[in-house]
Amino acid sequence: MVLEGATPLPQPTEDPDLVIASTGVAYGGQLSTAVVGVSQDSQYEAVYTVLKLLLIGTPLIVLAAGVVAWWLVSRSLRPVEAIRTTVESISSRHLDARVPIPTVDDEIGRLALTMNAMLSRLERGRQQQNQFVADASHELRSPLASLHTALDMGSSDPTGQRWKDLTPVMTTETRRMERLVDDLLTLARGDAGMVPVGRWRDVDLDDLVVEEARRPRSPGRVAVVFEVKPARIRGDRLQLVRVLRNLADNAVRAATSLVVLSVETDDGCAVLRVEDDGPGIPPQERERVFERFVRLDAARTRDEGGSGLGLAIVRELVTNHGGTVDVDASALGGARFTVRIPLDQPEPAQPAGGLSTKR
């Protein structure tokens, strides 16, 4: 049997699913033709079945996936909604509220912790602001009451002699109010990050100490001596004078008989020390004395002229120069305030001007 070739025959038009092929075969000297047909119904049926399954199953799968995704997203965002509801209910008068913290340690949980920390800072700031306003009102009430009394007494004297007698009292109370308002303005600017730096230049701290030690004071009660070494820094001279004067006045009020001012350089810093032989400051009070309106009853009272703002302003201005201030026990028996300011402190980029330097 010799294979002569194969020639496919045209498919009958009445049955497109039938594939027909013909093959020519030589057998016994004669050419014969074998015709074979195979039906494709099973293949088409399989394709139709798969298409039906896809048309019916795909929407169901998409719907199921959407429902599952919605449930998962809703569950994961439920803590966010709780946080949003809590934050929406918080007002400036109720900063003690805190957002709920999810049990799962994830991004949302860390967000809740961060928001609670922020609320704690806002609450502390609000409390400090309220305390500041209350203390300022209390401090201003005393000189205002004195002025009111003086006005009543002066107006009741037709001769005018009482006005002359009350003039020193009214002048003292007016200056006291002026100092207090100026101090409050300085601290308020510091809280807002708006403390102007003035004109920065080279300042010899040793010269400032000598000038402060020689400043006239009430004779006889307290001696002010100095021990200086050359120390030059970059800074605002008027602010540094105010730092030194506040510390010196504070020491003079607390001292029994001696105040020592000293300045030197150490480890790249100018070190200014103010010491007295007074009763000193207890260790538990040494940080609190830098808070506003804090006075130690032993030596720093309102009658002696202190408003409790001097040391707070000292810390504000020293920080403005990139330095630090702290207090410990002095070898004289009283307190020792130590100010450290870097010798190479760069001039801040903040615009100059605007800081009052009145005392």
Number of C-alpha atoms within 10 A of each C-alpha: 8 9 11 11 10 13 12 12 13 10 14 11 8 7 9 11 17 15 16 16 15 16 16 16 18 14 11 8 8 7 12 12 11 10 12 12 12 10 12 12 11 10 11 10 11 11 11 12 12 11 12 12 11 13 11 11 12 12 11 12 12 11 12 12 12 12 12 12 12 12 12 12 11 13 11 12 13 13 19 20 12 15 20 12 12 14 16 9 10 15 10 9 8 9 18 14 15 18 21 16 19 18 9 9 9 9 9 18 17 14 16 19 17 13 18 18 13 13 19 16 13 15 18 14 12 15 13 13 14 12 14 16 13 11 17 17 11 11 19 17 13 15 19 15 12 15 19 13 14 19 15 11 13 19 13 12 11 9 9 11 10 16 18 10 12 16 13 11 14 20 12 13 19 16 13 20 18 15 16 21 15 17 21 18 15 21 20 15 14 16 12 8 11 15 22 19 23 18 13 16 13 12 17 17 25 22 16 17 25 17 13 19 21 12 10 8 13 7 7 7 11 19 17 20 15 18 14 16 15 12 19 20 21 18 26 21 20 18 21 18 17 18 20 22 20 19 22 24 17 20 29 24 18 26 25 17 14 19 27 20 25 20 25 18 18 12 8 11 19 24 23 22 24 23 29 31 23 22 16 24 22 13 11 8 12 16 13 13 20 22 15 21 18 20 19 15 8 11 20 18 16 13 7 10 12 19 23 23 20 26 22 19 23 23 19 21 23 18 14 20 23 17 19 18 19 15 21 17 19 18 11 17 15 22 25 25 20 18 23 23 23 20 21 14 14 13 15 14 7 12 12 14 11 12 17 14 13 10 14
